[in-house]
Amino acid sequence: MHNHNPMRRAGPWPLAQALSQTRERTLGLMQAWQAAVADLSVPLSPQMNPPLWEWGHIAWFQEWWTVRNRQRHEGTRSASSGDGFAASLLPHADALYNSSEVAHDSRWSLALPDFEHTQRYMADVMAHSLAQLQAAPDASDEALYFWRLVLQHEAMHNEASVYMAQNLGVALPEFLCVGHAMRWSDLTSRVRGLHIPAQTWTLGHCGPGFAFDNECLAQEVELGAFEIDASPVTWAQYLFFLLETGYAMPPHVRCEQGIWQVQSFGLWQAMPMGEPVVHVNAHDAQAWCQWAGRRLPTEAEWACASDNEDFTWGQVWEWTSSDFAPYPGFVPHPYREYSEPWWQGHRVLKGACRATSEHLVDVRYRNFFVPERRDIFAGFRSVAI
C-alpha cells in the first residue's frame, strides 16, 4: 500500500477517470439500497442521513464547488460563498442539500426529489463538472483543487453508506463494500512489535498535491523511542480480554452454543480470530490497553511507525490517543465546515478500512469521530508503556 495517494497529484485525465469510477460505485450502492430497503427509509439518527439526501448532497457538493463556483480554478484562494456562485441546475437545491444550512434532523422531513430525479441531477452535475475539468486552464494544484476535493468527498459518503448498511443490518454486495483491493492476508506482518527510534517526525502535509486543511501546516514533532504493534489488535486478543474482565461485548458480537460470532451486514458469522477487532470505540480500545499494560499511540507515533515496512494497515480505522485539533498555523480552506466545527470532542483515527476508497487512502489523512462511535469500521493497535 502506498503511503501517499497518487490521486492527490493526479492530472485532469486520471482525475476524470477516478471521478467516473467513484460514481459507478455510488450508483451501485444506490441500486443495492433501493433493492434492499423499502422506500429507502432509515430511522432518524445522529450517525446517519436519509439515503436520498446523501446522494443529492453528493451531487450538490460537486455542483457547488466545480460547476457553480466561478472561482473554481482559484482553489484554496476561492471564496466559500456569495455572489461568486451561479444558480443550481436543480431549483431549491441549496435549501435541500447544503449541509451547512440544512439542520441534520430536518433532512428526514424534506420534500426530496425521488430516486430517478436524484440520479438525473447527479448525472447532469457530473457532465457539467467533467466539462469544467477539461477546460481547466492548467494542471496546477490550485486549478485542480476542487475536483480532487469532490473525489475525496464522494468517496467518504460511499464509505458512510457502507457503515449505515452494517449498522442497520442491510445486506449489500461484497464488491460494493470493499473500496480497495487489500485483504488481511496481504497485511499480515512478519513481526509482532516494531521498535521505532527517537527522531524528529514531520507530521502533516508538505510539498505539492492536494491536502485537507486540517493536514496543514506540516509541523516537526520530537518523538522519543517507542515500541508499537506491527498490526492492529485481533479478535483473539480482544476476546481474551472480554472473557477475563467481563467487559461489555460490542453489540454486534455474541456467543451462540459456545461459538463466538460477529454480525456482518445482518448475517451472523464465525468470529475471524486472526483479523483485527472492529466496531470498538475509543473507550473500548483504551480499556483493552489498560488491561494489557499498554496504551494507544499518538497520531504522530502512528504516522511515524507507518514508514516501517513491517507496519501493516488498511483493514480498520485505528483510534489514536490524539484529540482532533488544528496544527499550528491552521487556515481553513473554502469548504470551511470540513474541520473547524469539529475541533471539540473528536478523536483522530488513522489508516483506512476495507470500505475506504482506494482514492482516499493516504497516511496523512486525519479521520475523526467522537470517541463513543462504534458503527464505524474502527479498531486499534497499542504501544508499550
Secondary structure, DSSP 4 states (H G I P E B T S, - for coil): --SS-GGGG--HHHHHHHHHHHHHHHHHHHHHHHHHSGGG-----TT---HHHHHHHHHHHHHIIIIIBTTGGGGGGS-SSSTTBPPPSSTTHHHHH-TTTS-GGGGGSS----HHHHHHHHHHHHHHHHHHHHT-S---HHHHHHHHHHHHHHHHHHHHHHHHHHHHT----HHHH--SS--HHHH--S-SEEEEPPEEEEES--SSS---GGG-S-EEEEE--EEEESSPPBHHHHHHHHHHH-PPPPTTEEEETTEEEEEETTEEEE--TTSBP-S--HHHHHHHHHHHTEEPPPHHHHHHHTTSTT----SSEEEEEEE--PPTT----SSGGGTGGGSSS-EEEEE--TTS-TTT--TT--EEE-TT--SSSEE---EE-
